[in-house]
Amino acid sequence: MLPLALVLAFLLTPVLEIYVIIQVGQVIGGWPTVALLLAESLIGGWIVRREGRRAWRALTATFQRGDVPDRELADGALILVGGVLLLTPGFVTDVFGFLFVLPFTRPLVRRLLTRYAARRVRVAGARAGVFPPGLGDLGFGAPQAQPRPGGPVVRGEVVHDEDAPPTARS
């Protein structure tokens, strides 16, 4: 299902962007539309640069404290994706880019994506029978005992005889 959604998104996004650009151009004119697209890209690039530096400082500070940088890595990834969306010409991708990059909307997007990822992990684990249901936030539990291969189990002890001469191999 997800690959089909990605293919449709990559095919329909340019069509939607062109449609929105044409509609905005009809309302405000051609040159103002081009100027607005350029201004959005410049402002977006400046915000990405500022937030990227801030995220880098937070990431290095977290490493220096010895903590796990889960939030900082998620913020860095969102800033990276938001920067790509902001530099892509179009109004629709700019809206999503600003949602990913702006410091007051990024935590909301991070929480939504974290919940979505946790739900996908639970569903995939339940479908595969890997994780016991209901254990942990993401469905992770204690490791299951590995199934034994068929046949009898012979208990014994390994004895290393260091004094024995090496046997000739044929």
Disulfide bonds with the S-S distance in Angstrom:
none
